[in-house]
Amino acid sequence: MPASHPPRIDEAMDKQPHGQESAGKAWPDVCCSPARTPLAIVAAIAENGVIGDGRGLPWHLPSDLKHFRGITMGKPLLMGRKTFESIGCALPGRETIVVTRDRAFDSSRGGGHSKAIHVAHELEAALALAQDLARAMGAEEVILAGGGNLYESLIGYAERMHLTFVDVAARGTVSFPEIDWSNWLEVNRVRPRPSARDDATFAFVDFDRRHCLSL
Ligand SMILES: NC(=O)c1ccc[n+]([C@@H]2O[C@H](COP(=O)([O-])OP(=O)(O)OC[C@H]3O[C@@H](n4cnc5c(N)ncnc54)[C@H](OP(=O)(O)O)[C@@H]3O)[C@@H](O)[C@H]2O)c1
């Protein structure tokens, strides 16, 4: 069952089953180490958990794109090959790591900013490269930019989430993974006034992983 917008945190503590977030490996081994740049998920999620239709986003939200730009600027971005192709190019001011099993993947597909595209064929290699890039860039976070497949595989490694809750029940085939909300502490919530060009209302909500707070 995909995630949907969270219940209030006190409700979540009572009702959500524990330990359902998936990860290829146990995250505490790598999470919260002072030597490691935190991994932060950035995602926009509909009320029904949908994040995409497999080719792109199911909404037009220029305000969220601007927010995404602000959060991600100057940082390494980790993304799946399908998300990279839906964006269509490397994003200026950031270093993009595309994860693909395709050994023939052509990173010059990124057009004018292809020097800022890196390719990794395994998740561990992608995470290690992201750490190196973050150190070189002086970035305070590594960004996990999607899509559904990458969120599902790596959510267990994330210490932060910058989520946009979009007030629509969107049609789409790709969803955000199951979340155990009791693992996450809401640290900031803003409900901006949407612009005339935004399809829907939305809230920007930041979460920190609770286990990281006690270290
Ligand atoms: N709402 C949001 O915030 C948001 C954010 C990002 C994306 N999206 C949407 O999400 C959708 C795309 O998500 P998706 O789940 O279909 O695809 P995805 O996660 O973007 O990419 C999946 C691809 O990543 C590669 N990959 C995954 N795991 C791998 C591993 N362990 N090792 C090597 N390569 C691996 C594979 O590429 P190969 O097939 O090339 O091997 C796989 O097909 C789009 O609709 C996009 O618009 C939404």
The ligand as an SDF file (V2000), in Angstrom:
LIG
                    3D

 48 52  0  0  0  0  0  0  0  0999 V2000
    6.2310   13.6430   -7.5540 N   0  0  0  0  0  0  0  0  0  0  0  0
    7.5580   13.5960   -7.3930 C   0  0  0  0  0  0  0  0  0  0  0  0
    8.1220   14.2170   -6.4800 O   0  0  0  0  0  0  0  0  0  0  0  0
    8.4080   12.7870   -8.3400 C   0  0  0  0  0  0  0  0  0  0  0  0
    9.7980   12.7940   -8.2180 C   0  0  0  0  0  0  0  0  0  0  0  0
   10.5440   12.0300   -9.1100 C   0  0  0  0  0  0  0  0  0  0  0  0
    9.9100   11.2890  -10.0830 C   0  0  0  0  0  0  0  0  0  0  0  0
    8.5500   11.3080  -10.1650 N   0  0  0  0  0  0  0  0  0  0  0  0
    7.8510   10.5020  -11.1570 C   0  0  0  0  0  0  0  0  0  0  0  0
    8.1340    9.1230  -10.9280 O   0  0  0  0  0  0  0  0  0  0  0  0
    8.0570    8.4360  -12.1830 C   0  0  0  0  0  0  0  0  0  0  0  0
    9.3230    7.6380  -12.3830 C   0  0  0  0  0  0  0  0  0  0  0  0
    9.5030    6.7490  -11.2920 O   0  0  0  0  0  0  0  0  0  0  0  0
    9.7840    5.1740  -11.5490 P   0  0  0  0  0  0  0  0  0  0  0  0
    9.6220    4.4830  -10.2440 O   0  0  0  0  0  0  0  0  0  0  0  0
    8.9630    4.7260  -12.7060 O   0  0  0  0  0  0  0  0  0  0  0  0
   11.3090    5.1390  -12.0330 O   0  0  0  0  0  0  0  0  0  0  0  0
   12.6750    5.7160  -11.3980 P   0  0  0  0  0  0  0  0  0  0  0  0
   12.7790    5.3490   -9.9490 O   0  0  0  0  0  0  0  0  0  0  0  0
   12.8360    7.1450  -11.7500 O   0  0  0  0  0  0  0  0  0  0  0  0
   13.7630    4.9180  -12.2510 O   0  0  0  0  0  0  0  0  0  0  0  0
   13.7600    3.5110  -12.2460 C   0  0  0  0  0  0  0  0  0  0  0  0
   14.9970    3.0510  -12.9770 C   0  0  0  0  0  0  0  0  0  0  0  0
   16.1550    3.2800  -12.1720 O   0  0  0  0  0  0  0  0  0  0  0  0
   17.1010    2.2590  -12.4080 C   0  0  0  0  0  0  0  0  0  0  0  0
   17.3150    1.5090  -11.1840 N   0  0  0  0  0  0  0  0  0  0  0  0
   16.4600    1.2890  -10.1700 C   0  0  0  0  0  0  0  0  0  0  0  0
   17.0270    0.5360   -9.2170 N   0  0  0  0  0  0  0  0  0  0  0  0
   18.2710    0.2500   -9.6440 C   0  0  0  0  0  0  0  0  0  0  0  0
   19.3640   -0.4870   -9.1030 C   0  0  0  0  0  0  0  0  0  0  0  0
   19.2790   -1.1080   -7.9240 N   0  0  0  0  0  0  0  0  0  0  0  0
   20.5110   -0.5690   -9.8050 N   0  0  0  0  0  0  0  0  0  0  0  0
   20.6380    0.0530  -10.9960 C   0  0  0  0  0  0  0  0  0  0  0  0
   19.6300    0.7710  -11.5800 N   0  0  0  0  0  0  0  0  0  0  0  0
   18.4700    0.8740  -10.8890 C   0  0  0  0  0  0  0  0  0  0  0  0
   16.5130    1.3770  -13.4970 C   0  0  0  0  0  0  0  0  0  0  0  0
   16.9120    1.9520  -14.7210 O   0  0  0  0  0  0  0  0  0  0  0  0
   17.1350    1.0720  -16.0670 P   0  0  0  0  0  0  0  0  0  0  0  0
   15.7800    0.5680  -16.4610 O   0  0  0  0  0  0  0  0  0  0  0  0
   17.7300    2.0390  -17.0530 O   0  0  0  0  0  0  0  0  0  0  0  0
   18.0870   -0.0310  -15.7000 O   0  0  0  0  0  0  0  0  0  0  0  0
   15.0180    1.5550  -13.2810 C   0  0  0  0  0  0  0  0  0  0  0  0
   14.2400    1.2300  -14.4090 O   0  0  0  0  0  0  0  0  0  0  0  0
    7.8230    9.4890  -13.2530 C   0  0  0  0  0  0  0  0  0  0  0  0
    6.4320    9.5800  -13.5340 O   0  0  0  0  0  0  0  0  0  0  0  0
    8.2910   10.7760  -12.5730 C   0  0  0  0  0  0  0  0  0  0  0  0
    7.6700   11.9230  -13.1010 O   0  0  0  0  0  0  0  0  0  0  0  0
    7.7960   12.0290   -9.3170 C   0  0  0  0  0  0  0  0  0  0  0  0
  1  2  1  0
  2  3  2  0
  2  4  1  0
  4  5  1  0
  4 48  2  0
  5  6  2  0
  6  7  1  0
  7  8  2  0
  8  9  1  0
  8 48  1  0
  9 10  1  0
  9 46  1  0
 10 11  1  0
 11 12  1  0
 11 44  1  0
 12 13  1  0
 13 14  1  0
 14 15  2  0
 14 16  1  0
 14 17  1  0
 17 18  1  0
 18 19  2  0
 18 20  1  0
 18 21  1  0
 21 22  1  0
 22 23  1  0
 23 24  1  0
 23 42  1  0
 24 25  1  0
 25 26  1  0
 25 36  1  0
 26 27  1  0
 26 35  1  0
 27 28  2  0
 28 29  1  0
 29 30  1  0
 29 35  2  0
 30 31  1  0
 30 32  2  0
 32 33  1  0
 33 34  2  0
 34 35  1  0
 36 37  1  0
 36 42  1  0
 37 38  1  0
 38 39  2  0
 38 40  1  0
 38 41  1  0
 42 43  1  0
 44 45  1  0
 44 46  1  0
 46 47  1  0
M  CHG  2   8   1  16  -1
M  END
$$$$
